[in-house]
Amino acid sequence: MPAPSALLLGSISSVVDTSELQRRAFNDAFSHHGLDWEWDRERYAAMLTSNGGRDRIAEYARSTGESVDADAVHATKSRIFQQLLGASTLHPRPGVAETVRAAHEQGLRVGLVTSTSKENVAALLEAVRDDLAAGEFDVVVDSSRVERTKPDPAAYTVALDELGLSAGQCVAVEDNPGGVEAAAAAEVPCVAFPNENTASADFGAALARVEALDLAQLRDLVENR
């Protein structure tokens, strides 16, 4: 297969492992709304087989038989998460910054293709601005740009259209099974890069699973598939 022309990072936790900050934000939001809920790591990890925090809240409420304004709880969670990002010392995951820069040096374009909100993306990029500038992404897709979030392939379709590339000219990196499914549905070759809460997940649709990013390895995986 030909070498990829674009690197597509598939979520903010593919850039920085924010999974535990996300879980903390959910639990703080539950407390704020008077909900006697506590998502421990085991429960939260089980929920990460699908995407969408608002849907996780709604589904959990249904399982407990409670009537909950999932939109309001999720809005509070997002606000808390953005505050936590701003107050935390964060750095990109192993190899991410180096891989993004190597991609540009070798003529590849770089995208961030996520199902999270524009505000979460902005907060993350501000938090890591000293290691990875927002301008290093040629395309950014967030939930405001699609009607259906992952595992629907819409986010990848938007990114491919904007870059003017075919699916086979790209390689995606995803940290959760729903993201891998979205890339596969868009026919984009995908490598799994699990976060600390998806380490035990099934990434069967991925080309491979890695613990750190390396552009040469990504290119080899795509060219030899």
Secondary structure, DSSP 8 states (H G I E B T S, - for coil): ----SEEEE-SHHHHS--HHHHHHHHHHHHHHTT------HHHHHHHTTS--HHHHHHHHHHHHT----HHHHHHHHHHHHHHHHHHS-----TTHHHHHHHHHHTT-EEEEE-SS-HHHHHHHHHHTTTTS-GGG-SEEE-GGG-SS-TTSTHHHHHHHHHHT--GGGEEEEESSHHHHHHHHHTT--EEE---TTSTTS--TTSS-B-SS--HHHHHHHHHT-
